[in-house]
């Protein structure tokens, strides 16, 4: 198959030097137009997660709302530590149903956690 390299330059600048046998992803993709394929409609009773046919979209939203209540989420901006909240129900779905946004930190330095919360304008910290 094809091999592509992707640089970390800001604004998608092309790579200055390519690894042997690779094409520059930015150069190859830039000329392609966006195409959006309509997704299949989602019905509330349909299974929400692969491998979990017992959990419908309705059930998943209800579980997220229960978890948001248990975590004390009610809008605002919440800082969560990924190591203690590894479940996406905690750091993604519960904040979404509560109208909150998430600042997710992995292995944060406890000495700078308060400064991070202040910088990110966090209203609730869940370490």
C-alpha positions, 0 to 999 in steps of 0.5 A: 500500500501507499505510505504517507508522512504527515508533518506537525507544521502549523497551518498544514505546511508541506514537509521539507524532506520526505522519508524514503518511499513516502508521499506528503499527506498534506500535498496529496490531500489538499487538492481533494474536495470535501465530500460529505456522505449522509449518515444512516438515520439513528433511531432512539431504540437502535443499539448505541455501541458496537458489542453492546446490543442491549444498550440503545441510544435512549439507554446510553443518554439516560446512563450519561444523565445519571452519571452527570448527576452523580458527578455533580455536573450542571453546565460550566467547564469541568477538569477531569483526570483521565487516569481516574475517569477513563470511561468516556461516559464520564469525560465525554457523554456525561458533560455533554448531556449536562451542557458542560465542556471538558478539560481532560488531563492525562497524568497531570502534575499535581503541583500545577493542576490548580494553575491549569484549572485557572488557565482553562477557566474551570468551574469544577475539578474532578481529579 
